[in-house]
């Protein structure tokens, strides 16, 4: 089941935050295992989904959450 991309608020600022991303990833890992959870995260980040949380996934996550607290 695909995971929806983060919704955007006015001004094109992402609504999601790092804690929310962490919660979604942890919840998916609990139900589906870490590989599927990381693949879902990679799908949301629109990068190749290999299920491995490596440097490319970390860089994409940092880019996606830039400027968020």
N, C-alpha and C positions, 0 to 999 in steps of 0.2 A: 504494500500500500504506500503510495507516494506521500511524502510529507510536504505540506504547503510551504511556499516561500514566505518569509516574514512580510507581514503587511506593512504598509508605509503610512505614516501620518502626513499631515499637511507640511509642506516644506521639504518633502522627501527625506525626512529623518526617520530612521527605523524605530519601530515601537519596541522591538525585542531588545533584551539586554543580555549581558554575559551570564548573569545568574539564571535567566530563563533558558538560555541555550544549554547551560550545564544541567538544568533540571530535565529538559527534554532528552538530552543525551543519556543521562543516568536512568531515566524512566524506560527508555528504549532498551538500554543495556540490560536492565533487570528482566524485561519481558522477552527480549529477542536475542540477547547476547551482545557482547561488545562489537563484534564484526558488523552485524546488521545495524547497530546503533551508529557506528562510524560511517557506514555506507549511507544511511539516512542523512546524517549531517553533511556528508560530501554532496549529496543530491541537492540539499538546500543551498549549499555554497556554490553549486554549479561547477563542481570540479569532478575529475574522474573518480568514480566510486570503487576503490579497491578494498575498502574496509580496514585500511591501515592508517592509524593516526600518526602520520609522519610530518616532515617539515613542510610539505606542500599544503596539507590540511591546516596546520597551525598558521601558516602565512595567510591562507584564505580566510580563516576565522578572525585573525587580527585585522585584516582589511575590512571584513564585514562588520566588525564591531568598533572600528576606529571612532574615537570621540565619545564613546559611551562610558559610563561609570558603572 
